[in-house]
Amino acid sequence: MRLAAEHQLAAAAFAIRSERASDVAAREALLDASFGTNRNSRTCQRLRDGRAPADGLAFTAVRDGRLVGTVRLWHVNAGGRKALVLGPLAVDPSCRKLGIGAALMHRALSAVAARGHGAVILLGDAPWYGRFGFTSAKTAELSLPGPFERERLLGLELRDGALDGACGMIVPTGTPLARRAAKPRRHAARAA
Ligand SMILES: CC(C)(COP(=O)(O)OP(=O)(O)OC[C@H]1O[C@@H](n2cnc3c(N)ncnc32)[C@H](O)[C@@H]1OP(=O)(O)O)[C@@H](O)C(=O)NCCC(=O)NCCS
């Protein structure tokens, strides 16, 4: 009995770690499988186009040496309030219901809190995200740059009042990718 339980535990074992550059191809394949290859036409993608994720806020789930989950967060201005947008979150269909999605969410939200961010917003299923504290209580006056279902726009305050008075469009404020890519080259030139 104990052996069987240990075997089950080992079969479910996974790790959450920071995303690495070498994860990108597997992450993109997982996102295609989870959301379809037309996923980049979704409204939330407008908040990520050409931007880097927020520093230290991109995570990967690994099981048996294989990428099986991903979540990232992005800087936005949410109707006058600084916030992060969470997404996309996905777990490989062959590894769902093992707690990987929840582990990614907990890891991401602890890192958000540790870095002093006040609020997270997302577009997603309330029955899933509600278990992590997301509600529509402070998102009613917010909008997105494209079509969206109002009841799926959810927020979570990590600092009380961080979304008070949030009203208007959610717009991206993250570092443009081109600027981030240019940085190492400048450093390399200086070092040479
Ligand atoms: C949502 C997702 C990340 C959950 O990953 P996971 O590793 O299976 O999650 P966990 O094992 O931690 O939790 C599984 C539980 O969440 C529930 N769940 C999964 N997706 C859900 C959803 N959209 N709404 C409500 N509950 C959901 C499962 O039924 C299961 O319930 P149980 O604990 O009562 O059995 C995964 O199903 C996924 O990648 N879905 C496709 C992409 C997606 O829709 N992502 C964003 C969610 S809006």
PDBQT file of the ligand as one rigid body, heavy atoms in Angstrom, charges set to zero:
ROOT
HETATM    1  C1  LIG A 201      -6.189  25.437 -16.489  1.00  0.00    +0.000 C 
HETATM    2  C2  LIG A 201      -4.955  24.530 -16.428  1.00  0.00    +0.000 C 
HETATM    3  C3  LIG A 201      -3.709  25.396 -16.487  1.00  0.00    +0.000 C 
HETATM    4  C4  LIG A 201      -4.982  23.745 -15.112  1.00  0.00    +0.000 C 
HETATM    5  O1  LIG A 201      -3.794  22.966 -15.044  1.00  0.00    +0.000 OA
HETATM    6  P1  LIG A 201      -3.704  21.654 -14.119  1.00  0.00    +0.000 P 
HETATM    7  O2  LIG A 201      -2.286  21.313 -13.967  1.00  0.00    +0.000 OA
HETATM    8  O3  LIG A 201      -4.617  20.610 -14.642  1.00  0.00    +0.000 OA
HETATM    9  O4  LIG A 201      -4.298  22.232 -12.747  1.00  0.00    +0.000 OA
HETATM   10  P2  LIG A 201      -4.322  21.539 -11.316  1.00  0.00    +0.000 P 
HETATM   11  O5  LIG A 201      -3.938  20.111 -11.433  1.00  0.00    +0.000 OA
HETATM   12  O6  LIG A 201      -3.590  22.391 -10.384  1.00  0.00    +0.000 OA
HETATM   13  O7  LIG A 201      -5.866  21.664 -10.954  1.00  0.00    +0.000 OA
HETATM   14  C5  LIG A 201      -6.802  20.839 -11.602  1.00  0.00    +0.000 C 
HETATM   15  C6  LIG A 201      -8.188  21.251 -11.162  1.00  0.00    +0.000 C 
HETATM   16  O8  LIG A 201      -8.557  22.469 -11.831  1.00  0.00    +0.000 OA
HETATM   17  C7  LIG A 201      -9.785  22.267 -12.517  1.00  0.00    +0.000 C 
HETATM   18  N1  LIG A 201      -9.806  23.114 -13.705  1.00  0.00    +0.000 N 
HETATM   19  C8  LIG A 201      -8.968  23.078 -14.750  1.00  0.00    +0.000 A 
HETATM   20  N2  LIG A 201      -9.330  24.016 -15.656  1.00  0.00    +0.000 NA
HETATM   21  C9  LIG A 201     -10.405  24.642 -15.152  1.00  0.00    +0.000 A 
HETATM   22  C10 LIG A 201     -11.231  25.685 -15.627  1.00  0.00    +0.000 A 
HETATM   23  N3  LIG A 201     -11.003  26.277 -16.781  1.00  0.00    +0.000 N 
HETATM   24  N4  LIG A 201     -12.233  26.079 -14.819  1.00  0.00    +0.000 NA
HETATM   25  C11 LIG A 201     -12.467  25.489 -13.633  1.00  0.00    +0.000 A 
HETATM   26  N5  LIG A 201     -11.722  24.479 -13.131  1.00  0.00    +0.000 NA
HETATM   27  C12 LIG A 201     -10.710  24.067 -13.893  1.00  0.00    +0.000 A 
HETATM   28  C13 LIG A 201      -9.759  20.784 -12.866  1.00  0.00    +0.000 C 
HETATM   29  O9  LIG A 201     -11.054  20.315 -13.151  1.00  0.00    +0.000 OA
HETATM   30  C14 LIG A 201      -9.211  20.205 -11.577  1.00  0.00    +0.000 C 
HETATM   31  O10 LIG A 201     -10.222  20.182 -10.618  1.00  0.00    +0.000 OA
HETATM   32  P3  LIG A 201     -10.141  19.212  -9.335  1.00  0.00    +0.000 P 
HETATM   33  O11 LIG A 201      -8.985  19.702  -8.491  1.00  0.00    +0.000 OA
HETATM   34  O12 LIG A 201     -11.455  19.427  -8.654  1.00  0.00    +0.000 OA
HETATM   35  O13 LIG A 201      -9.925  17.850  -9.911  1.00  0.00    +0.000 OA
HETATM   36  C15 LIG A 201      -4.966  23.494 -17.591  1.00  0.00    +0.000 C 
HETATM   37  O14 LIG A 201      -6.191  22.804 -17.564  1.00  0.00    +0.000 OA
HETATM   38  C16 LIG A 201      -4.759  24.098 -18.956  1.00  0.00    +0.000 C 
HETATM   39  O15 LIG A 201      -3.629  24.273 -19.400  1.00  0.00    +0.000 OA
HETATM   40  N6  LIG A 201      -5.864  24.381 -19.672  1.00  0.00    +0.000 N 
HETATM   41  C17 LIG A 201      -5.788  24.879 -21.046  1.00  0.00    +0.000 C 
HETATM   42  C18 LIG A 201      -5.261  26.273 -21.090  1.00  0.00    +0.000 C 
HETATM   43  C19 LIG A 201      -6.128  27.234 -20.314  1.00  0.00    +0.000 C 
HETATM   44  O16 LIG A 201      -7.335  27.215 -20.432  1.00  0.00    +0.000 OA
HETATM   45  N7  LIG A 201      -5.438  28.103 -19.538  1.00  0.00    +0.000 N 
HETATM   46  C20 LIG A 201      -6.038  29.181 -18.802  1.00  0.00    +0.000 C 
HETATM   47  C21 LIG A 201      -7.161  28.841 -17.896  1.00  0.00    +0.000 C 
HETATM   48  S1  LIG A 201      -8.479  30.000 -18.155  1.00  0.00    +0.000 SA
ENDROOT
TORSDOF 0
